[in-house]
Amino acid sequence: MVRTLAVVSLVCCAFATTAHASDYVHSCTTADPRFDINDEALFVKSDPNQAAIDYQTLDKTMISERRGYCLVRGNRYGFEAQNYTLRIRFAYQGSAIETTAKCELASDGLPVSFNCDREVIEFETGFGAGGFVGNANGGPTTWNHNGSVMRLEADGNVHRFVYDQPRSGMVKAGARSGDIVFEGQRNGATYSGTAYIFSKSCGRVPYPVAGNVSADQRAVVLEGQAPRLGSGCQVKSYRRDRLSFELMGR
């Protein structure tokens, strides 16, 4: 029987010898509603015995990958996350069937009674459990924002769009390399947090925003009510603001 590693959402395994898996899921949903994959075994949903069906993997596409560890009471409990889509072929009732599958593998080595004191991300890319971030080396990615070059950085669950090379208009408004334009969290395909407008006389002014990640993971669009400032840097009104970030590369 040919089996493949199914798509992963959150995979964790403990480095510490005292670790006990507190969560484990390994399953795939196929485009053909008659079948499922569990622990890499393909079976017919209606079969109470879940007899395994041999299958061939034609293609596996990485969606995201994430590795790191939690520090708890002096111990390290490692985790790894990978997301894939699979295209498989198999024979069933005399017919050759080809279908796709979206799968999740989740395993958490952190003991149930423990909380993660500090999460350290060693590698993260694409759309993973923690968010949209990273390149093949786990570092920040580069984005375009209205002509400015931005970096998308992650510190655990906190994500930030930071100016790398602000355009001339933003420099005149007071923006500098390293200034944060957005910081917040990602939950699934949604970002929420705080964005900042820049004023040469008033500095950075925060306001709440939220938005979504595109299906191809190459764009983030955030919206909120940005303040209009009057004399003395007082807020006199609000305007609808839309922040768009497009992936450029590493």
C-alpha positions as CSV (number, residue, x, y, z in Angstrom):
1,M,0.0,0.0,0.0
2,V,1.3,3.4,-0.9
3,R,0.7,6.1,1.7
4,T,1.7,9.7,1.9
5,L,2.0,12.3,4.6
6,A,-1.3,14.1,4.7
7,V,-1.8,17.8,5.0
8,V,-0.8,19.3,8.3
9,S,-2.3,22.0,10.4
10,L,-0.3,21.8,13.6
11,V,2.2,19.2,14.4
12,C,4.0,19.1,17.7
13,C,6.3,16.6,19.3
14,A,8.1,17.1,22.6
15,F,11.9,17.5,22.8
16,A,11.6,16.9,26.6
17,T,11.4,13.4,27.7
18,T,8.6,14.2,30.0
19,A,6.3,15.3,27.2
20,H,3.0,13.7,26.7
21,A,0.9,14.4,23.6
22,S,-2.1,16.4,24.6
23,D,-3.7,16.6,21.1
24,Y,-3.4,14.6,17.9
25,V,-5.4,14.8,14.7
26,H,-4.4,13.3,11.3
27,S,-7.1,13.3,8.7
28,C,-7.9,14.4,5.2
29,T,-11.1,15.4,3.4
30,T,-11.2,14.4,-0.2
31,A,-13.0,16.2,-3.0
32,D,-14.9,12.9,-3.6
33,P,-17.4,12.8,-0.8
34,R,-17.4,9.0,-0.6
35,F,-13.9,8.8,0.8
36,D,-11.7,10.1,3.6
37,I,-8.2,9.6,4.8
38,N,-7.3,9.0,8.4
39,D,-3.7,8.4,9.6
40,E,-2.7,8.2,5.9
41,A,-5.2,5.4,5.3
42,L,-7.8,5.9,2.5
43,F,-11.2,4.4,3.1
44,V,-14.8,4.6,2.2
45,K,-16.8,6.7,4.6
46,S,-19.7,4.2,4.6
47,D,-17.5,1.3,5.5
48,P,-17.8,0.6,9.2
49,N,-14.5,-1.3,9.2
50,Q,-12.7,1.5,7.4
51,A,-10.8,-1.0,5.2
52,A,-7.7,0.7,3.8
53,I,-7.6,1.3,0.0
54,D,-4.2,1.4,-1.7
55,Y,-3.6,4.8,-3.4
56,Q,-0.9,6.6,-5.4
57,T,0.1,10.2,-4.7
58,L,0.3,12.1,-8.0
59,D,1.1,15.5,-6.5
60,K,1.6,17.1,-3.1
61,T,1.6,20.9,-2.7
62,M,2.9,22.6,0.4
63,I,0.6,25.3,1.8
64,S,2.4,26.1,4.9
65,E,5.1,24.9,7.3
66,R,5.8,26.0,10.9
67,R,8.3,24.6,13.5
68,G,9.4,25.8,16.9
69,Y,9.0,25.0,20.6
70,C,7.3,26.0,23.8
71,L,9.4,26.8,26.9
72,V,7.7,25.5,30.0
73,R,9.3,25.1,33.4
74,G,12.7,24.9,31.9
75,N,11.7,22.2,29.3
76,R,11.3,22.5,25.6
77,Y,8.2,21.0,23.9
78,G,8.6,21.1,20.1
79,F,6.0,21.6,17.5
80,E,5.9,21.5,13.7
81,A,3.1,22.5,11.3
82,Q,2.7,21.7,7.7
83,N,-0.3,22.1,5.3
84,Y,-0.6,20.3,2.0
85,T,-3.0,19.5,-0.7
86,L,-2.8,16.0,-2.3
87,R,-3.8,14.7,-5.7
88,I,-4.3,10.9,-5.5
89,R,-5.3,8.0,-7.8
90,F,-6.7,4.6,-6.8
91,A,-8.9,1.8,-8.0
92,Y,-12.4,1.3,-6.5
93,Q,-15.0,-1.2,-7.6
94,G,-13.3,-1.7,-11.0
95,S,-12.9,2.1,-11.7
96,A,-9.8,4.3,-11.7
97,I,-10.5,7.3,-9.5
98,E,-8.4,10.5,-9.3
99,T,-9.3,13.1,-6.7
100,T,-7.7,15.8,-4.4
101,A,-7.5,15.9,-0.7
102,K,-7.1,18.6,1.9
103,C,-5.6,17.2,5.1
104,E,-4.6,18.1,8.6
105,L,-2.1,16.5,11.0
106,A,-2.1,18.0,14.5
107,S,0.0,16.8,17.4
108,D,0.8,18.8,20.5
109,G,3.5,17.5,22.8
110,L,2.7,20.0,25.5
111,P,1.3,18.2,28.6
112,V,-2.4,19.0,29.1
113,S,-1.9,20.7,32.4
114,F,0.8,23.0,31.1
115,N,0.6,26.4,29.4
116,C,3.2,27.6,27.0
117,D,5.3,30.2,28.8
118,R,7.1,31.3,25.7
119,E,6.6,30.2,22.1
120,V,9.7,30.3,19.9
121,I,9.2,30.1,16.1
122,E,12.3,28.5,14.4
123,F,10.8,28.2,10.9
124,E,7.5,29.5,9.4
125,T,6.3,30.0,5.8
126,G,3.0,30.4,4.1
127,F,-0.3,29.9,5.8
128,G,0.3,28.0,8.9
129,A,-1.3,27.5,12.2
130,G,0.1,30.8,13.5
131,G,-0.2,33.0,10.6
132,F,0.9,34.3,7.4
133,V,4.6,34.9,7.5
134,G,8.0,33.9,6.7
135,N,10.2,32.6,3.9
136,A,12.1,29.3,3.4
137,N,14.6,30.4,6.1
138,G,11.9,31.5,8.6
139,G,12.7,35.2,8.2
140,P,10.5,38.1,7.2
141,T,9.0,38.5,3.8
142,T,9.0,41.6,1.7
143,W,5.7,43.4,0.7
144,N,4.6,46.4,-1.4
145,H,2.3,48.9,0.4
146,N,1.4,51.9,-1.8
147,G,4.9,52.1,-3.2
148,S,6.7,51.5,0.1
149,V,8.7,48.4,0.7
150,M,7.5,46.6,3.9
151,R,8.6,43.6,6.0
152,L,6.2,41.2,7.5
153,E,7.6,39.9,10.8
154,A,6.3,37.5,13.4
155,D,7.0,37.1,17.1
156,G,4.9,34.2,18.2
157,N,1.3,35.0,17.4
158,V,2.1,38.7,17.0
159,H,2.5,39.9,13.3
160,R,3.8,43.2,12.1
161,F,4.1,45.1,8.8
162,V,7.1,47.3,9.2
163,Y,8.6,49.9,6.9
164,D,11.8,48.8,5.2
165,Q,11.9,51.5,2.6
166,P,9.1,54.1,3.0
167,R,8.2,56.0,-0.1
168,S,9.2,59.7,-0.3
169,G,5.7,60.9,0.7
170,M,5.7,58.9,3.8
171,V,9.2,60.0,4.7
172,K,7.9,63.6,4.5
173,A,5.0,62.5,6.8
174,G,7.6,61.3,9.4
175,A,7.8,57.6,8.6
176,R,11.2,55.9,8.9
177,S,12.6,52.5,8.3
178,G,11.6,50.2,11.1
179,D,8.4,52.0,11.9
180,I,5.4,49.7,12.4
181,V,2.4,50.3,10.1
182,F,0.3,47.3,11.5
183,E,0.6,45.0,14.4
184,G,-1.9,42.4,15.5
185,Q,-2.8,38.7,15.2
186,R,-4.0,36.4,12.5
187,N,-6.9,33.9,13.1
188,G,-7.4,31.7,10.1
189,A,-7.6,33.9,7.1
190,T,-8.3,37.1,9.1
191,Y,-6.0,39.7,10.5
192,S,-7.1,42.1,13.3
193,G,-5.1,44.6,15.3
194,T,-3.8,48.2,15.2
195,A,-2.7,50.3,12.2
196,Y,-1.0,53.7,12.4
197,I,-1.2,56.9,10.4
198,F,1.8,59.1,10.3
199,S,1.9,62.9,10.8
200,K,5.0,65.0,10.9
201,S,3.6,67.2,13.6
202,C,1.6,64.5,15.6
203,G,3.7,61.4,15.1
204,R,2.1,57.9,14.9
205,V,-1.6,57.8,15.6
206,P,-3.2,54.3,16.2
207,Y,-6.6,53.0,15.0
208,P,-8.2,49.5,14.9
209,V,-8.3,47.6,11.6
210,A,-9.3,44.1,10.4
211,G,-9.1,42.3,7.1
212,N,-8.4,39.1,5.2
213,V,-5.6,37.3,3.5
214,S,-6.1,36.4,-0.2
215,A,-6.7,32.8,-1.2
216,D,-3.2,32.6,-2.8
217,Q,-1.6,34.0,0.3
218,R,0.0,36.9,-1.6
219,A,-2.1,39.8,-0.5
220,V,-3.5,41.2,2.8
221,V,-6.2,43.9,2.8
222,L,-7.1,45.7,6.1
223,E,-9.8,48.3,6.7
224,G,-10.7,50.6,9.5
225,Q,-11.8,54.1,10.4
226,A,-8.7,56.3,10.4
227,P,-8.8,59.5,12.4
228,R,-8.6,63.0,10.9
229,L,-6.5,65.3,13.0
230,G,-7.2,68.9,13.8
231,S,-5.3,71.5,15.7
232,G,-3.4,70.3,18.7
233,C,-3.5,66.8,17.1
234,Q,-7.0,66.3,18.3
235,V,-9.3,63.9,16.4
236,K,-11.9,65.9,14.5
237,S,-13.5,63.1,12.4
238,Y,-12.8,59.7,10.8
239,R,-12.4,58.4,7.3
240,R,-12.7,54.9,5.9
241,D,-9.1,53.6,5.3
242,R,-8.0,50.6,3.3
243,L,-4.5,49.2,3.6
244,S,-3.3,46.8,0.9
245,F,-0.1,44.7,1.1
246,E,1.2,42.7,-1.8
247,L,3.9,40.0,-1.5
248,M,7.1,40.9,-3.3
249,G,9.4,38.1,-2.1
250,R,12.1,37.6,0.6
